[in-house]
Amino acid sequence: QVSLVESGGGLVQPGGSLRLSCAASGNIFSILSMAWYRQAPGKQRELVASTTNDGETSYKDSVKGRFTISTDNYRFLFLQMNNLQPEDTVVYYCSARHPVNNYWGQGTQVPVSS
């Protein structure tokens, strides 16, 4: 069992920056990879960025060069978001891929408003 708790969401203006954090607890030693997803109202949840503990990362095309994912041995997962745009205004979810199950946090809202 893995528990994930996100934090760091909040109102930001276009062009601004925000850092999301996700604290993992429980059986983190069996985690295979971690990722950030996001979901807009009425749309499917989409993968934003993923990382393994040895530093292998991947990003959704629209966030490349603006977002950076990192992890501290899967104890924490971070997402540094720069140059935020109105289309980034969604709920962000932390996820951990485990041999038995995929785990999700409760989500954190990132409103981008002028």
Backbone as ProteinMPNN parsed JSONL, in Angstrom:
{"seq_chain_A": "QVSLVESGGGLVQPGGSLRLSCAASGNIFSILSMAWYRQAPGKQRELVASTTNDGETSYKDSVKGRFTISTDNYRFLFLQMNNLQPEDTVVYYCSARHPVNNYWGQGTQVPVSS", "coords_chain_A": {"N_chain_A": [[0.839, -1.195, 0.0], [0.529, 2.201, -0.84], [0.583, 5.572, 0.04], [-0.238, 8.792, -1.152], [0.255, 12.244, -1.048], [-0.516, 15.315, -2.27], [0.743, 18.688, -2.608], [1.08, 22.284, -2.828], [-0.34, 23.518, -4.854], [-2.083, 26.381, -6.247], [-3.254, 29.775, -6.849], [-2.017, 31.351, -9.731], [-0.506, 33.7, -11.948], [-0.604, 34.049, -15.57], [2.405, 33.029, -17.114], [3.706, 32.764, -14.77], [5.248, 30.836, -12.056], [5.196, 27.656, -10.38], [5.558, 25.183, -7.863], [4.87, 21.875, -7.469], [4.418, 19.392, -4.961], [4.694, 16.02, -3.845], [4.147, 13.801, -1.349], [5.166, 10.617, -0.501], [4.246, 7.625, 1.157], [4.403, 4.526, 3.033], [4.686, 1.423, 1.329], [7.038, 2.27, -0.277], [9.327, 1.27, -1.323], [8.889, -0.568, -3.271], [8.027, 0.8, -5.448], [7.903, 1.425, -8.913], [7.969, 3.499, -10.764], [7.183, 7.038, -10.901], [4.735, 9.597, -11.445], [3.239, 12.615, -12.776], [-0.047, 13.501, -13.398], [-2.761, 15.171, -15.082], [-6.024, 16.652, -15.08], [-8.65, 18.064, -16.779], [-11.896, 19.61, -16.406], [-14.463, 17.46, -17.521], [-12.801, 16.114, -19.233], [-10.453, 13.482, -20.151], [-8.084, 12.089, -17.861], [-4.689, 12.993, -18.191], [-1.285, 12.146, -18.943], [1.354, 13.997, -17.683], [4.099, 14.151, -16.931], [6.726, 11.82, -16.266], [8.878, 9.823, -14.151], [11.72, 7.786, -13.344], [13.58, 6.323, -10.633], [16.221, 6.359, -11.307], [16.524, 8.551, -12.825], [15.427, 8.672, -15.376], [13.325, 10.367, -17.495], [10.193, 11.54, -18.862], [8.057, 13.613, -20.895], [4.961, 15.269, -21.562], [4.326, 16.679, -24.736], [3.463, 19.382, -24.81], [4.375, 20.521, -22.473], [7.068, 20.352, -22.404], [10.24, 21.742, -21.766], [9.116, 23.632, -20.124], [8.133, 22.464, -17.788], [9.498, 20.54, -15.092], [10.213, 17.401, -13.816], [10.999, 15.66, -10.82], [12.447, 13.438, -8.373], [12.897, 12.289, -5.008], [14.231, 9.661, -4.308], [11.765, 8.404, -4.486], [10.468, 9.12, -2.182], [9.564, 11.655, -2.176], [7.915, 13.475, -4.732], [8.313, 15.856, -7.264], [7.146, 18.67, -9.156], [8.216, 21.113, -11.062], [6.905, 23.939, -12.377], [7.034, 26.206, -14.909], [6.431, 29.334, -16.621], [3.593, 29.253, -16.759], [0.428, 28.691, -18.297], [-2.967, 29.613, -19.256], [-4.191, 27.248, -20.17], [-3.052, 25.351, -18.61], [-4.468, 25.252, -16.387], [-5.739, 23.133, -14.4], [-6.596, 20.159, -12.509], [-4.039, 18.588, -10.763], [-2.519, 15.418, -10.405], [-0.68, 13.17, -8.409], [1.035, 10.149, -9.042], [1.88, 6.739, -8.443], [3.524, 3.992, -9.716], [3.235, 0.63, -9.118], [4.165, -2.79, -8.557], [1.858, -4.271, -7.988], [-0.31, -2.535, -8.026], [-1.602, 0.667, -9.159], [-1.171, 3.768, -7.655], [-2.814, 6.723, -6.428], [-2.82, 10.227, -5.683], [-4.845, 12.728, -3.98], [-5.218, 14.92, -5.528], [-4.448, 18.261, -6.651], [-5.324, 21.629, -7.105], [-4.521, 23.831, -9.743], [-4.956, 26.876, -10.496], [-4.74, 29.148, -13.149], [-4.763, 32.423, -13.676], [-5.456, 35.612, -15.067]], "CA_chain_A": [[0.0, 0.0, 0.0], [1.266, 3.463, -0.927], [-0.241, 6.778, 0.18], [0.338, 9.952, -1.824], [-0.392, 13.495, -0.672], [0.023, 16.434, -3.041], [0.651, 20.039, -2.063], [1.757, 23.294, -3.638], [-1.217, 24.178, -5.814], [-2.521, 27.716, -5.861], [-3.492, 30.719, -7.934], [-0.816, 31.932, -10.331], [-0.796, 34.467, -13.162], [0.089, 33.541, -16.769], [3.831, 33.311, -17.113], [4.246, 32.525, -13.432], [5.814, 29.526, -11.734], [4.665, 26.966, -9.217], [6.178, 23.877, -7.636], [4.017, 20.902, -6.802], [5.107, 18.344, -4.215], [3.898, 14.842, -3.514], [4.805, 13.006, -0.321], [4.783, 9.204, -0.566], [4.498, 6.846, 2.367], [3.992, 3.131, 2.9], [5.62, 0.524, 0.667], [7.642, 3.025, -1.388], [10.504, 0.555, -1.836], [8.475, -1.371, -4.42], [7.568, 1.671, -6.524], [8.674, 1.275, -10.147], [8.1, 4.834, -11.343], [6.172, 7.985, -10.427], [4.33, 10.497, -12.518], [2.202, 13.629, -12.575], [-1.13, 13.54, -14.371], [-3.676, 16.28, -14.861], [-7.356, 16.415, -15.63], [-9.534, 19.218, -16.912], [-13.308, 19.215, -16.287], [-15.059, 16.834, -18.695], [-11.793, 15.488, -20.09], [-9.747, 12.371, -19.562], [-6.826, 12.372, -17.181], [-3.578, 12.836, -19.121], [0.052, 12.089, -18.375], [2.13, 15.228, -17.859], [5.519, 13.823, -16.853], [7.012, 10.65, -15.449], [10.277, 9.654, -13.834], [12.172, 6.652, -12.562], [14.506, 6.752, -9.601], [17.559, 6.557, -11.869], [16.555, 9.809, -13.555], [14.827, 8.61, -16.705], [12.113, 11.174, -17.472], [9.478, 11.803, -20.111], [7.138, 14.74, -20.744], [3.974, 15.6, -22.58], [4.95, 17.645, -25.633], [3.084, 20.773, -24.545], [5.027, 21.043, -21.269], [8.522, 20.236, -22.534], [10.917, 23.022, -21.663], [8.476, 24.47, -19.097], [7.953, 21.679, -16.568], [10.575, 19.62, -14.734], [9.838, 16.435, -12.799], [12.127, 15.096, -10.091], [12.055, 12.641, -7.224], [13.885, 12.041, -3.964], [14.134, 8.239, -3.987], [10.344, 8.1, -4.412], [9.85, 9.608, -0.949], [8.873, 12.856, -2.627], [7.879, 13.731, -6.163], [8.138, 17.288, -7.473], [6.911, 19.154, -10.515], [8.473, 22.543, -11.202], [6.157, 24.416, -13.538], [7.376, 27.578, -15.267], [5.699, 29.913, -17.738], [2.262, 28.647, -16.752], [-0.548, 29.259, -19.22], [-4.345, 29.296, -18.849], [-4.543, 25.845, -20.463], [-2.484, 24.512, -17.558], [-5.387, 25.353, -15.256], [-6.427, 21.864, -14.217], [-6.224, 19.486, -11.276], [-2.865, 17.749, -10.951], [-2.502, 14.228, -9.556], [0.54, 12.399, -8.264], [0.771, 8.723, -9.233], [2.988, 5.816, -8.24], [3.312, 2.683, -10.345], [3.647, -0.408, -8.189], [3.937, -4.095, -9.217], [0.517, -4.799, -7.733], [-1.383, -1.562, -8.256], [-1.212, 2.064, -9.343], [-1.73, 4.572, -6.571], [-3.097, 8.111, -6.788], [-3.089, 11.209, -4.65], [-6.189, 13.288, -4.007], [-5.237, 15.987, -6.513], [-4.274, 19.641, -6.208], [-5.781, 22.54, -8.145], [-3.594, 24.883, -10.177], [-5.662, 27.857, -11.308], [-3.923, 30.184, -13.786], [-5.716, 33.482, -14.001], [-4.928, 36.97, -15.201]], "C_chain_A": [[0.878, 1.25, 0.0], [0.263, 4.607, -0.791], [0.493, 7.963, -0.43], [-0.453, 11.199, -1.443], [0.277, 14.639, -1.42], [-0.112, 17.735, -2.261], [1.315, 20.993, -3.043], [0.887, 23.968, -4.674], [-1.636, 25.546, -5.319], [-2.639, 28.618, -7.063], [-2.177, 31.313, -8.417], [-1.22, 32.657, -11.605], [-0.098, 33.826, -14.361], [1.545, 33.977, -16.787], [4.499, 33.041, -15.777], [4.74, 31.107, -13.244], [5.177, 28.973, -10.472], [5.377, 25.637, -9.093], [5.222, 22.995, -6.869], [4.882, 19.857, -6.11], [4.141, 17.209, -3.943], [4.709, 14.026, -2.522], [4.269, 11.582, -0.366], [5.116, 8.514, 0.749], [3.954, 5.434, 2.166], [5.077, 2.326, 2.211], [6.281, 1.195, -0.538], [8.812, 2.266, -2.016], [10.163, -0.297, -3.057], [7.979, -0.525, -5.59], [8.493, 1.54, -7.736], [8.923, 2.62, -10.835], [7.024, 5.722, -10.737], [5.883, 8.983, -11.533], [3.357, 11.549, -12.007], [1.222, 13.523, -13.736], [-1.939, 14.806, -14.111], [-4.986, 16.006, -15.563], [-8.157, 17.693, -15.616], [-10.981, 18.732, -16.799], [-13.841, 18.625, -17.587], [-14.08, 16.153, -19.622], [-11.114, 14.332, -19.368], [-8.478, 12.847, -18.865], [-5.675, 12.089, -18.151], [-2.241, 12.87, -18.399], [0.794, 13.379, -18.702], [3.621, 14.905, -17.896], [5.688, 12.599, -15.967], [8.506, 10.55, -15.205], [10.522, 8.334, -13.132], [13.221, 7.148, -11.572], [15.924, 6.937, -10.133], [17.604, 7.73, -12.825], [15.991, 9.79, -14.956], [13.483, 9.328, -16.665], [11.463, 11.243, -18.851], [8.413, 12.85, -19.847], [6.125, 14.773, -21.879], [4.554, 16.742, -23.418], [4.673, 19.097, -25.23], [3.747, 21.359, -23.301], [6.54, 20.95, -21.336], [9.166, 21.616, -22.537], [10.32, 23.953, -20.623], [8.361, 23.755, -17.759], [9.159, 20.762, -16.353], [10.106, 18.719, -13.607], [11.095, 15.91, -12.116], [11.604, 14.321, -8.888], [13.225, 12.472, -6.271], [13.703, 10.603, -3.499], [12.687, 7.793, -3.743], [9.725, 8.459, -3.056], [9.049, 10.871, -1.216], [8.942, 12.921, -4.151], [7.581, 15.206, -6.351], [7.819, 17.562, -8.939], [7.113, 20.661, -10.493], [7.817, 23.004, -12.494], [6.481, 25.883, -13.759], [6.549, 28.028, -16.464], [4.302, 29.284, -17.867], [1.288, 29.429, -17.632], [-1.963, 28.881, -18.779], [-4.733, 27.84, -19.118], [-3.953, 24.865, -19.459], [-3.378, 24.498, -16.325], [-6.227, 24.086, -15.163], [-6.069, 21.343, -12.831], [-5.076, 18.532, -11.58], [-2.864, 16.616, -9.919], [-1.123, 13.584, -9.572], [0.181, 10.915, -8.388], [2.035, 7.919, -9.012], [2.632, 4.473, -8.865], [3.996, 1.624, -9.506], [3.4, -1.742, -8.873], [2.511, -4.614, -9.083], [-0.569, -3.829, -8.165], [-0.773, -0.221, -8.624], [-1.914, 2.887, -8.277], [-1.833, 6.024, -6.999], [-3.244, 8.982, -5.551], [-4.478, 11.793, -4.85], [-6.323, 14.428, -5.017], [-5.046, 17.356, -5.889], [-4.577, 20.562, -7.382], [-4.712, 23.578, -8.458], [-4.371, 25.843, -11.068], [-4.702, 28.916, -11.844], [-4.861, 31.268, -14.276], [-5.024, 34.817, -14.112], [-5.765, 37.947, -14.388]], "O_chain_A": [[1.849, 1.339, 0.751], [-0.784, 4.602, -1.438], [1.7, 8.118, -0.247], [-1.682, 11.207, -1.507], [1.464, 14.909, -1.241], [-0.961, 17.869, -1.38], [2.017, 20.574, -3.963], [1.337, 24.913, -5.322], [-1.556, 25.84, -4.126], [-2.187, 28.283, -8.158], [-1.334, 31.724, -7.619], [-2.18, 32.262, -12.267], [0.901, 33.129, -14.186], [1.873, 35.132, -16.514], [5.725, 33.085, -15.67], [4.661, 30.281, -14.153], [4.689, 29.713, -9.618], [5.757, 25.032, -10.096], [4.811, 23.324, -5.756], [5.944, 19.484, -6.609], [2.932, 17.41, -3.827], [5.828, 13.607, -2.82], [3.06, 11.364, -0.28], [6.143, 8.79, 1.37], [3.16, 5.177, 1.262], [6.262, 2.524, 2.478], [6.112, 0.753, -1.674], [9.237, 2.59, -3.125], [11.059, -0.703, -3.797], [7.556, -1.067, -6.611], [9.717, 1.545, -7.597], [9.985, 2.834, -11.42], [6.07, 5.231, -10.134], [6.692, 9.182, -12.44], [2.74, 11.395, -10.953], [1.617, 13.463, -14.9], [-1.817, 15.431, -13.057], [-5.05, 15.229, -16.516], [-8.325, 18.328, -14.575], [-11.261, 17.565, -17.07], [-13.686, 19.23, -18.647], [-14.466, 15.662, -20.683], [-11.185, 14.213, -18.144], [-7.885, 13.863, -19.23], [-5.679, 11.074, -18.847], [-2.088, 13.538, -17.376], [0.853, 13.797, -19.858], [4.327, 15.345, -18.804], [4.907, 12.366, -15.044], [9.307, 11.117, -15.949], [9.659, 7.822, -12.419], [13.69, 8.281, -11.678], [16.745, 7.595, -9.493], [18.58, 7.908, -13.554], [16.068, 10.795, -15.663], [12.599, 8.95, -15.896], [12.116, 11.029, -19.872], [7.918, 12.975, -18.727], [6.407, 14.357, -23.003], [5.189, 17.653, -22.888], [5.565, 19.943, -25.307], [3.689, 22.57, -23.089], [7.229, 21.416, -20.428], [8.705, 22.534, -23.216], [10.936, 24.958, -20.269], [8.482, 24.384, -16.707], [9.761, 20.273, -17.309], [9.655, 19.198, -12.566], [12.132, 15.738, -12.757], [10.473, 14.52, -8.444], [14.388, 12.508, -6.674], [13.11, 10.343, -2.452], [12.421, 6.926, -2.911], [8.565, 8.13, -2.811], [8.02, 11.131, -0.593], [9.911, 12.473, -4.764], [6.704, 15.755, -5.684], [8.175, 16.791, -9.831], [6.279, 21.398, -9.968], [8.14, 22.512, -13.575], [6.228, 26.714, -12.887], [6.034, 27.207, -17.222], [3.898, 28.846, -18.944], [1.327, 30.657, -17.697], [-2.139, 27.933, -18.013], [-5.523, 27.264, -18.37], [-4.308, 23.686, -19.454], [-3.085, 23.818, -15.341], [-7.291, 23.984, -15.773], [-5.341, 21.989, -12.077], [-5.136, 17.761, -12.538], [-3.16, 16.818, -8.742], [-0.486, 13.471, -10.62], [-0.859, 10.482, -7.893], [3.132, 8.362, -9.352], [1.582, 3.895, -8.583], [5.19, 1.713, -9.221], [2.497, -1.83, -9.705], [2.016, -5.315, -9.965], [-1.633, -4.249, -8.619], [0.422, 0.004, -8.428], [-3.109, 2.717, -8.03], [-1.051, 6.502, -7.82], [-3.727, 8.535, -4.511], [-5.201, 11.406, -5.768], [-7.437, 14.852, -5.323], [-5.433, 17.588, -4.744], [-4.146, 20.314, -8.508], [-4.081, 24.132, -7.558], [-4.437, 25.638, -12.28], [-3.939, 29.511, -11.082], [-5.659, 31.047, -15.187], [-4.111, 35.122, -13.344], [-5.476, 39.144, -14.374]]}, "name": "protein", "num_of_chains": 1, "seq": "QVSLVESGGGLVQPGGSLRLSCAASGNIFSILSMAWYRQAPGKQRELVASTTNDGETSYKDSVKGRFTISTDNYRFLFLQMNNLQPEDTVVYYCSARHPVNNYWGQGTQVPVSS"}
